[in-house]
Amino acid sequence: MECKHVLVVDDDPGVRECVVDVLHLEGYEVYSAIHGKDAIDQLEAMPEEKLPGCIFLDLKMPVMDGKTFLQNIEAKYPNSLARIPIVVVSANGNLHNLDLRPAVERLDKPMDIDEIYRLAHHYCGKPEGSLLH
């Protein structure tokens, strides 16, 4: 089943809005959160049919960082929310050396728009009217 919903979690409003806008223009329904706790609160409140097909998650954030978000999702929701593919994004040069389970992908900042599209298409399917072929 394809899901055209995406969640973007980043405390930097410029980065968050850019990724949200890019995905929205591509045809996705995009939710955004300003930190990990905000994301968990939103996910817990969503009906199952609105859950995102993937999550783009920043690592360094106030209140709840990305690593703590991943640990909470894996510990508290192993059979539901932890199954949502998570793409960890960070400017940290050692991103590939970190244990970031249950994340499925790692993406360095600054993010490449084509890579954002590729990952969204891979995990959520390509929306009708997609700008990319």
Secondary structure, DSSP 8 states (H G I E B T S, - for coil): ----EEEEE-S-HHHHHHHHHHHHHHT-EEEEESSHHHHHHHHHHS-GGGS-SEEEEES--SSS-HHHHHHHHHHH-TTTGGGS-EEEEES-TTGGGS--TT--EEEESS--HHHHHHHHHHHH---TT-S--
